[in-house]
């Protein structure tokens, strides 16, 4: 993966850390990872970057990261942190 593309992917994973999820269009993901077909290598790159980010944030190991595949995009999502309040919309109305 080219360094500037890796930096873009790192920014996406930074947002996942901060916000909880981030969608990337498939064409962007293919461009960033430099592949024509998604096999294991792009996912290994994502995991490596996510693991580094988690360690930078003080975790001993990578936190769970969920990958949702849609027709138009890939969505990365982490579990809620303990200090984050999760509420269903039904509870708010």
N, CA, C and O atoms as a DFTB+ gen file, in Angstrom:
372 C
 N C O
     1  1       0.849      -1.170       0.000
     2  2       0.000       0.000       0.000
     3  2       0.896       1.235       0.000
     4  3       1.869       1.312       0.751
     5  1       0.555       2.195      -0.849
     6  2       1.327       3.429      -0.912
     7  2       1.142       4.226       0.381
     8  3       0.088       4.183       1.015
     9  1       2.196       4.954       0.751
    10  2       2.177       5.647       2.040
    11  2       1.040       6.656       2.169
    12  3       0.404       6.742       3.219
    13  1       0.780       7.420       1.107
    14  2      -0.294       8.417       1.210
    15  2      -1.667       7.749       1.278
    16  3      -2.592       8.297       1.878
    17  1      -1.808       6.573       0.671
    18  2      -3.065       5.823       0.769
    19  2      -3.222       5.239       2.177
    20  3      -4.318       5.213       2.738
    21  1      -2.103       4.775       2.729
    22  2      -2.151       4.264       4.101
    23  2      -2.540       5.379       5.070
    24  3      -3.272       5.145       6.032
    25  1      -2.050       6.586       4.812
    26  2      -2.416       7.727       5.658
    27  2      -3.919       7.996       5.583
    28  3      -4.536       8.344       6.590
    29  1      -4.511       7.836       4.398
    30  2      -5.960       8.025       4.263
    31  2      -6.721       6.970       5.061
    32  3      -7.709       7.273       5.730
    33  1      -6.252       5.738       4.980
    34  2      -6.896       4.663       5.732
    35  2      -6.734       4.879       7.237
    36  3      -7.649       4.593       8.009
    37  1      -5.581       5.379       7.649
    38  2      -5.369       5.700       9.068
    39  2      -6.357       6.771       9.541
    40  3      -6.869       6.696      10.658
    41  1      -6.620       7.763       8.691
    42  2      -7.584       8.804       9.053
    43  2      -8.978       8.217       9.247
    44  3      -9.710       8.617      10.152
    45  1      -9.335       7.272       8.393
    46  2     -10.631       6.605       8.530
    47  2     -10.698       5.871       9.862
    48  3     -11.687       5.980      10.587
    49  1      -9.649       5.124      10.186
    50  2      -9.650       4.357      11.432
    51  2      -9.557       5.264      12.653
    52  3     -10.071       4.919      13.718
    53  1      -8.908       6.417      12.515
    54  2      -8.942       7.417      13.593
    55  2     -10.380       7.848      13.858
    56  3     -10.791       7.987      15.010
    57  1     -11.137       8.058      12.790
    58  2     -12.536       8.456      12.961
    59  2     -13.357       7.337      13.590
    60  3     -14.247       7.597      14.399
    61  1     -13.062       6.097      13.223
    62  2     -13.744       4.967      13.861
    63  2     -13.464       5.001      15.357
    64  3     -14.373       4.802      16.163
    65  1     -12.219       5.250      15.734
    66  2     -11.861       5.315      17.155
    67  2     -12.644       6.428      17.847
    68  3     -13.197       6.229      18.929
    69  1     -12.688       7.600      17.215
    70  2     -13.309       8.766      17.841
    71  2     -14.832       8.731      17.825
    72  3     -15.467       9.115      18.807
    73  1     -15.422       8.279      16.730
    74  2     -16.863       8.384      16.533
    75  2     -17.577       7.047      16.689
    76  3     -18.716       6.997      17.153
    77  1     -16.912       5.972      16.305
    78  2     -17.528       4.650      16.437
    79  2     -17.714       3.910      15.137
    80  3     -17.734       2.680      15.124
    81  1     -17.853       4.644      14.027
    82  2     -18.007       3.976      12.737
    83  2     -17.643       4.931      11.607
    84  3     -17.598       6.150      11.775
    85  1     -17.388       4.333      10.457
    86  2     -17.059       5.128       9.269
    87  2     -17.306       4.273       8.040
    88  3     -16.897       3.112       7.989
    89  1     -17.974       4.847       7.051
    90  2     -18.218       4.168       5.778
    91  2     -17.222       4.676       4.740
    92  3     -16.895       5.862       4.697
    93  1     -16.750       3.754       3.908
    94  2     -15.870       4.090       2.788
    95  2     -16.468       3.444       1.546
    96  3     -16.822       2.265       1.562
    97  1     -16.578       4.208       0.482
    98  2     -17.046       3.619      -0.771
    99  2     -16.058       2.549      -1.230
   100  3     -14.850       2.671      -1.028
   101  1     -16.589       1.511      -1.845
   102  2     -15.733       0.418      -2.305
   103  2     -14.664       0.902      -3.276
   104  3     -13.529       0.428      -3.221
   105  1     -15.002       1.837      -4.167
   106  2     -13.992       2.294      -5.123
   107  2     -12.824       2.965      -4.406
   108  3     -11.676       2.828      -4.828
   109  1     -13.109       3.685      -3.328
   110  2     -12.030       4.280      -2.534
   111  2     -11.189       3.194      -1.871
   112  3      -9.960       3.257      -1.888
   113  1     -11.853       2.203      -1.289
   114  2     -11.136       1.130      -0.599
   115  2     -10.216       0.377      -1.563
   116  3      -9.074       0.070      -1.221
   117  1     -10.710       0.085      -2.756
   118  2      -9.874      -0.575      -3.768
   119  2      -8.687       0.310      -4.144
   120  3      -7.558      -0.171      -4.244
   121  1      -8.941       1.588      -4.350
   122  2      -7.871       2.517      -4.713
   123  2      -6.823       2.600      -3.609
   124  3      -5.624       2.523      -3.877
   125  1      -7.273       2.755      -2.379
   126  2      -6.350       2.901      -1.259
   127  2      -5.512       1.656      -1.036
   128  3      -4.321       1.749      -0.739
   129  1      -6.133       0.481      -1.179
   130  2      -5.399      -0.764      -0.910
   131  2      -4.614      -1.239      -2.123
   132  3      -3.769      -2.127      -2.001
   133  1      -4.880      -0.659      -3.298
   134  2      -4.108      -0.980      -4.489
   135  2      -4.351      -2.370      -5.040
   136  3      -3.462      -2.959      -5.655
   137  1      -5.542      -2.901      -4.827
   138  2      -5.841      -4.250      -5.308
   139  2      -6.979      -4.198      -6.327
   140  3      -7.731      -3.227      -6.400
   141  1      -7.080      -5.266      -7.107
   142  2      -8.174      -5.392      -8.076
   143  2      -9.275      -6.284      -7.516
   144  3     -10.430      -6.220      -7.937
   145  1      -8.886      -7.116      -6.559
   146  2      -9.824      -8.048      -5.947
   147  2      -9.535      -8.075      -4.449
   148  3      -8.381      -8.165      -4.029
   149  1     -10.584      -7.995      -3.661
   150  2     -10.405      -7.997      -2.207
   151  2     -10.208      -9.431      -1.734
   152  3     -11.111     -10.263      -1.820
   153  1      -9.011      -9.700      -1.234
   154  2      -8.691     -10.992      -0.626
   155  2      -8.255     -10.702       0.809
   156  3      -8.791      -9.793       1.443
   157  1      -7.308     -11.449       1.317
   158  2      -6.900     -11.261       2.721
   159  2      -5.967     -10.078       2.947
   160  3      -6.007      -9.468       4.015
   161  1      -5.131      -9.738       1.975
   162  2      -4.130      -8.700       2.195
   163  2      -4.720      -7.354       2.623
   164  3      -4.239      -6.778       3.599
   165  1      -5.737      -6.830       1.942
   166  2      -6.284      -5.545       2.404
   167  2      -6.812      -5.602       3.838
   168  3      -6.665      -4.644       4.596
   169  1      -7.425      -6.725       4.204
   170  2      -7.948      -6.858       5.566
   171  2      -6.813      -6.953       6.571
   172  3      -6.928      -6.452       7.689
   173  1      -5.726      -7.587       6.183
   174  2      -4.551      -7.635       7.072
   175  2      -3.985      -6.242       7.283
   176  3      -3.578      -5.893       8.390
   177  1      -3.960      -5.436       6.208
   178  2      -3.485      -4.055       6.329
   179  2      -4.382      -3.254       7.270
   180  3      -3.890      -2.519       8.126
   181  1      -5.687      -3.398       7.113
   182  2      -6.632      -2.698       7.996
   183  2      -6.403      -3.131       9.437
   184  3      -6.338      -2.293      10.336
   185  1      -6.280      -4.439       9.660
   186  2      -6.084      -4.942      11.023
   187  2      -4.774      -4.416      11.612
   188  3      -4.735      -4.017      12.776
   189  1      -3.710      -4.414      10.820
   190  2      -2.415      -3.919      11.306
   191  2      -2.521      -2.455      11.731
   192  3      -2.043      -2.080      12.802
   193  1      -3.141      -1.642      10.901
   194  2      -3.286      -0.221      11.220
   195  2      -4.180      -0.037      12.449
   196  3      -3.874       0.780      13.319
   197  1      -5.279      -0.789      12.525
   198  2      -6.187      -0.713      13.681
   199  2      -5.459      -1.132      14.957
   200  3      -5.613      -0.494      15.998
   201  1      -4.672      -2.196      14.880
   202  2      -3.919      -2.671      16.039
   203  2      -2.928      -1.609      16.504
   204  3      -2.801      -1.364      17.704
   205  1      -2.223      -0.973      15.561
   206  2      -1.285       0.098      15.912
   207  2      -2.013       1.256      16.587
   208  3      -1.538       1.798      17.585
   209  1      -3.161       1.630      16.044
   210  2      -3.944       2.722      16.619
   211  2      -4.391       2.393      18.039
   212  3      -4.295       3.234      18.933
   213  1      -4.875       1.184      18.245
   214  2      -5.313       0.769      19.585
   215  2      -4.152       0.808      20.574
   216  3      -4.316       1.247      21.713
   217  1      -2.987       0.352      20.142
   218  2      -1.813       0.377      21.017
   219  2      -1.391       1.808      21.314
   220  3      -0.996       2.114      22.439
   221  1      -1.468       2.695      20.315
   222  2      -1.157       4.108      20.541
   223  2      -2.093       4.721      21.577
   224  3      -1.714       5.647      22.295
   225  1      -3.314       4.203      21.651
   226  2      -4.309       4.709      22.597
   227  2      -4.223       4.016      23.958
   228  3      -5.040       4.278      24.840
   229  1      -3.239       3.136      24.131
   230  2      -3.007       2.515      25.429
   231  2      -3.585       1.126      25.618
   232  3      -3.534       0.590      26.725
   233  1      -4.128       0.531      24.579
   234  2      -4.672      -0.831      24.674
   235  2      -3.549      -1.847      24.489
   236  3      -2.606      -1.610      23.733
   237  1      -3.654      -2.967      25.177
   238  2      -2.660      -4.026      25.032
   239  2      -2.790      -4.752      23.700
   240  3      -1.802      -5.235      23.147
   241  1      -4.007      -4.825      23.195
   242  2      -4.254      -5.507      21.924
   243  2      -5.362      -4.772      21.179
   244  3      -6.012      -3.882      21.727
   245  1      -5.565      -5.154      19.936
   246  2      -6.587      -4.501      19.121
   247  2      -7.980      -4.764      19.680
   248  3      -8.315      -5.893      20.040
   249  1      -8.780      -3.718      19.749
   250  2     -10.179      -3.861      20.137
   251  2     -10.955      -4.469      18.971
   252  3     -10.528      -4.358      17.822
   253  1     -12.092      -5.111      19.252
   254  2     -12.883      -5.684      18.161
   255  2     -13.294      -4.613      17.148
   256  3     -13.708      -3.513      17.516
   257  1     -13.170      -4.956      15.882
   258  2     -13.557      -4.071      14.788
   259  2     -14.455      -4.870      13.855
   260  3     -14.049      -5.903      13.324
   261  1     -15.665      -4.390      13.662
   262  2     -16.630      -5.073      12.802
   263  2     -16.590      -4.459      11.412
   264  3     -16.484      -3.242      11.261
   265  1     -16.677      -5.313      10.399
   266  2     -16.707      -4.865       9.011
   267  2     -18.069      -5.228       8.430
   268  3     -18.429      -6.402       8.352
   269  1     -18.818      -4.212       8.024
   270  2     -20.104      -4.426       7.364
   271  2     -19.912      -4.190       5.871
   272  3     -19.423      -3.135       5.466
   273  1     -20.288      -5.151       5.065
   274  2     -20.164      -5.023       3.613
   275  2     -21.522      -4.702       3.011
   276  3     -22.468      -5.479       3.139
   277  1     -21.609      -3.566       2.362
   278  2     -22.817      -3.158       1.650
   279  2     -22.493      -3.189       0.155
   280  3     -21.334      -3.353      -0.226
   281  1     -23.501      -3.033      -0.680
   282  2     -23.253      -3.010      -2.123
   283  2     -22.340      -1.855      -2.523
   284  3     -21.513      -1.999      -3.424
   285  1     -22.484      -0.730      -1.866
   286  2     -21.800       0.496      -2.259
   287  2     -20.607       0.860      -1.376
   288  3     -19.797       1.707      -1.752
   289  1     -20.492       0.230      -0.207
   290  2     -19.470       0.672       0.745
   291  2     -19.096      -0.425       1.725
   292  3     -19.807      -1.414       1.903
   293  1     -17.956      -0.208       2.346
   294  2     -17.547      -1.015       3.487
   295  2     -17.651      -0.098       4.706
   296  3     -17.248       1.064       4.658
   297  1     -18.192      -0.632       5.786
   298  2     -18.383       0.159       6.998
   299  2     -17.588      -0.492       8.119
   300  3     -17.753      -1.677       8.408
   301  1     -16.731       0.294       8.741
   302  2     -15.962      -0.171       9.893
   303  2     -16.664       0.341      11.141
   304  3     -17.056       1.506      11.212
   305  1     -16.822      -0.546      12.129
   306  2     -17.526      -0.167      13.353
   307  2     -16.863      -0.835      14.555
   308  3     -16.548      -2.025      14.533
   309  1     -16.661      -0.045      15.593
   310  2     -16.132      -0.588      16.843
   311  2     -17.251      -0.683      17.858
   312  3     -18.306      -0.071      17.694
   313  1     -17.016      -1.457      18.916
   314  2     -17.962      -1.527      20.024
   315  2     -17.927      -0.208      20.795
   316  3     -16.935       0.520      20.753
   317  1     -19.002       0.086      21.487
   318  2     -19.059       1.303      22.301
   319  2     -18.071       1.202      23.462
   320  3     -17.894       0.138      24.055
   321  1     -17.435       2.320      23.771
   322  2     -16.560       2.386      24.934
   323  2     -17.416       2.477      26.193
   324  3     -18.581       2.868      26.133
   325  1     -16.831       2.113      27.334
   326  2     -17.568       2.141      28.604
   327  2     -18.122       3.526      28.925
   328  3     -19.224       3.638      29.461
   329  1     -17.381       4.572      28.606
   330  2     -17.820       5.924      28.947
   331  2     -18.852       6.478      27.959
   332  3     -19.393       7.562      28.178
   333  1     -19.127       5.753      26.888
   334  2     -20.127       6.193      25.917
   335  2     -21.502       5.659      26.318
   336  3     -21.648       4.487      26.667
   337  1     -22.487       6.517      26.264
   338  2     -23.842       6.118      26.637
   339  2     -24.587       5.683      25.379
   340  3     -24.722       6.452      24.428
   341  1     -25.061       4.459      25.386
   342  2     -25.808       3.917      24.255
   343  2     -27.291       3.887      24.623
   344  3     -27.674       3.283      25.625
   345  1     -28.118       4.536      23.813
   346  2     -29.545       4.639      24.077
   347  2     -30.315       4.349      22.796
   348  3     -29.947       4.828      21.724
   349  1     -31.372       3.575      22.906
   350  2     -32.212       3.331      21.730
   351  2     -33.125       4.532      21.510
   352  3     -33.457       5.247      22.455
   353  1     -33.521       4.746      20.284
   354  2     -34.385       5.884      19.965
   355  2     -35.725       5.778      20.689
   356  3     -36.324       6.793      21.043
   357  1     -36.192       4.553      20.907
   358  2     -37.458       4.357      21.620
   359  2     -37.397       4.903      23.044
   360  3     -38.402       5.371      23.578
   361  1     -36.227       4.841      23.649
   362  2     -36.075       5.372      25.005
   363  2     -36.092       6.895      25.030
   364  3     -36.388       7.498      26.062
   365  1     -35.779       7.511      23.909
   366  2     -35.685       8.967      23.857
   367  2     -37.002       9.642      23.492
   368  3     -37.181      10.834      23.742
   369  1     -37.919       8.885      22.902
   370  2     -39.193       9.511      22.483
   371  2     -40.294       9.265      23.493
   372  3     -41.422       9.718      23.299
